[in-house]
Amino acid sequence: MNDAIDELPLTEEWFYCIEHGSVETRDGCKVTDRLGPYPTRQAAAAALDRVEDRNDDWDHDPNWNDDQDADDDGS
C-alpha cells in the first residue's frame, strides 16, 4: 500500500438522518435514510433548510417549470 496515502488525515463527514431527525457520523443509520455527507456538524443540522431552499428555487425556475407547457399538445 502507498504510505503517503495512509498518512493522510481522515476527514470527518456528517449526515442528517431523516428517519430520526438527528445529525450523525458515517457509522449512523442506513444510507437511504440520510442526507449528506456534509463537511461539518452544523451543515448537516441545516440539511432540511437547504433542501427546502433548493426545492423553492427549482419550483420557481422558469427553465424547469413543467406547468407552463401543460396546455401544449406537443404539436
C-alpha positions as CSV (number, residue, x, y, z in Angstrom):
1,M,0.0,0.0,0.0
2,N,1.1,3.6,-0.6
3,D,2.4,5.0,2.7
4,A,1.7,8.6,1.6
5,I,-2.0,7.8,1.3
6,D,-2.1,6.0,4.6
7,E,-0.7,9.1,6.3
8,L,-3.4,11.5,5.0
9,P,-5.7,12.7,7.8
10,L,-9.2,11.3,7.8
11,T,-11.8,14.0,7.4
12,E,-14.9,13.6,9.4
13,E,-18.2,13.6,7.5
14,W,-21.6,14.4,8.9
15,F,-25.0,13.2,7.8
16,Y,-28.6,14.2,8.6
17,C,-30.9,11.2,9.4
18,I,-34.4,11.9,8.1
19,E,-35.7,8.8,10.0
20,H,-34.7,10.2,13.4
21,G,-34.2,13.9,12.7
22,S,-30.7,13.8,14.0
23,V,-27.1,14.5,13.0
24,E,-24.8,11.5,12.9
25,T,-21.4,10.3,11.6
26,R,-20.7,7.7,8.9
27,D,-21.5,4.9,11.4
28,G,-25.1,6.0,11.8
29,C,-28.3,4.9,10.1
30,K,-28.5,3.3,6.6
31,V,-27.6,5.5,3.7
32,T,-31.2,5.5,2.3
33,D,-32.4,7.3,5.5
34,R,-30.0,10.2,5.5
35,L,-28.7,13.2,3.7
36,G,-25.1,14.1,3.2
37,P,-22.2,13.9,3.6
38,Y,-21.7,17.4,4.9
39,P,-18.3,18.9,6.0
40,T,-19.5,20.0,9.4
41,R,-22.0,19.0,12.1
42,Q,-23.7,22.4,11.7
43,A,-24.1,22.0,7.9
44,A,-25.7,18.6,8.5
45,A,-28.0,20.1,11.1
46,A,-29.2,22.6,8.5
47,A,-29.8,20.0,5.8
48,L,-33.6,20.3,5.7
49,D,-33.3,24.1,5.4
50,R,-31.0,23.6,2.5
51,V,-33.4,21.1,0.9
52,E,-36.3,23.5,1.3
53,D,-34.4,26.4,-0.2
54,R,-33.3,24.3,-3.2
55,N,-36.8,23.0,-3.8
56,D,-38.2,26.5,-3.7
57,D,-35.6,27.6,-6.2
58,W,-36.4,24.8,-8.5
59,D,-40.1,25.3,-8.2
60,H,-39.7,28.9,-9.4
61,D,-37.0,28.3,-12.1
62,P,-38.6,29.2,-15.5
63,N,-36.2,26.8,-17.2
64,W,-37.7,23.8,-15.3
65,N,-41.3,24.9,-14.9
66,D,-43.4,22.0,-16.2
67,D,-46.7,23.8,-15.6
68,Q,-46.0,26.4,-18.3
69,D,-46.4,23.8,-21.1
70,A,-49.5,22.0,-19.5
71,D,-51.8,23.2,-22.3
72,D,-49.3,22.4,-25.1
73,D,-50.5,19.4,-27.1
74,G,-46.9,18.8,-28.4
75,S,-47.5,19.9,-32.0
